[in-house]
Amino acid sequence: MEERKPLVSVIVPVYNVYPYLRDCVQSVQAQSYQNWELLLVDDGSTDGSETLCDEYAAQDARVRVLHKKNGGLSDARNAGVDAAKGEYLSFVDGDDWVSPYYIENLYRALEQAGADFSASCFEEVFEGQSVQSVPTERLEAFEILSREECLRRILYQEGMEVTTPTKLYKRALFEGVRYPVGKLYEDIPVAYEVTKRAHKAAHIANRDYYYFQRGSSIQNMAFNPRKL
């Protein structure tokens, strides 16, 4: 009998992403890695996303919904971390989606490396475009990185991204660590803190995360004082 794999909590902050949320949730439901829970953190949505979250929770016992008043992405992720039951955490944004091997590949890389977290790559998908890469169960360009090498690659932007999605974390890395509420680019301080706590990291080149680029997103909006 196959050994039961540990529970992975997939945390999805949801704020007014109704047109994209089905693709996101269904991509998690289609994972080859079976032992997961999906936490949909409704951050005060008003566009029907909140109802859709409840529908998925009613249909699938692995899906849980947290409804909260709007507090922003960091606040939603923090609520998800607090409520998560898994030994491992992974994050997917509500307008993105993942390949069927997203969790499986990250978990195998982490296990093989004896690492505290693992990272894969993303593909940017612009409105009206289709995905270019083909997902595979083969671990691409598998590497084991020391804490120092991992930090160096983040700092020099050499293939290790600061983004929270595309990674699988041992839950212990988040003890006492939360996202800064009210700040843009909230991934950055957490990335350094989590890396500092890790003994080793694993990196693979698999493009298992599809990062949807909306014209209205924070990333694509014009420069303004908040970005500064």
Disulfide bonds with the S-S distance in Angstrom:
none
